[in-house]
């Protein structure tokens, strides 16, 4: 099995590097300055245990990949880029090519199933950072992350088991899960706090707002009859596996949405995190005002190029109670 990793950001870069380091055949699809840096200097993966450089074949588009029988796609782009990435892959890869969504959010697998017959969900618990072209940081050690795998919409087959085994060989914790989407909905609830952290930063008072946004999301999923793993299950699965440590003396500053604002990408995946809660709520007549506000603010920050963490918590709290919001 050769892995075609589409998206060489924080998660895609760490996964690609670890798989390559374990001896697997890996091809990257990247873009922009990240593409040029990897082509010129290789993919650098930093961690609390050191730094490694991987000289991997890297393509600018799916059309540049020499697609082969037995290839497996690891889709690791942000959710707002999923549709474009899938269309590009479908133009060149066979429809039976397995596609694993190594992504936050819960809409990617459904989109992939429209174009590919064999789709897999990966529940990503992988604190990682990407702020510099060609460089990704795995912030946990000795285990960089948890990557549980299941077939979409449900079940486990030989490919899911093989992928989980490859992840384990690369140093991740990974289990095949027939109910992987139930776990991805739990991760969705955790990720609703991403937008809050992105606009307010990690400051006093943020935990209260993050809890409000998550609890609102839980109420929406419950009202919609969507199953999701409990906090207790999530806590037990994580255990003490993910041990966040400084990397070359530096602490992790923020999650994926914070990083998007820090890099000035002009976009953020709030529409597929908080926006997913808003969408489900609207479809079932359940208001989700806190998630709607978080979605709107994160998108506004991205459009306007505002610095992450620049909105005072008190202002966010005030906007939640404003009738004009």
Secondary structure, 3 states (H helix, E strand, C coil): CEEEEECCCHHHHHHHHHHHHCCCEEEEECCHHHHHHHHHHCEEEEECCEEEEECCEEECCHHHCCCCCCEEEEECCCHHHHHHHHHHHHCCCCCCCEEEECCCCCCHHHHHHCCCCCEEEEEEECCEEEEECCEEEECECCCCCEEEEEECCCCCCHHHHHHHHHHHHCCCECCECCCHHHHHHHHHHHHCHHHHHHHHCCCCCHHHHHHHHHHHHHHHHHHHCCCCCCHHHHHHHHCCCCCECCECCECCCCCHHHHHHHHCCCCCHHHHCHHHHHHHHHHCCCCCHHHHHHHHHHHHHHHHCCCCCCCCHHHHHHHHHCCCC
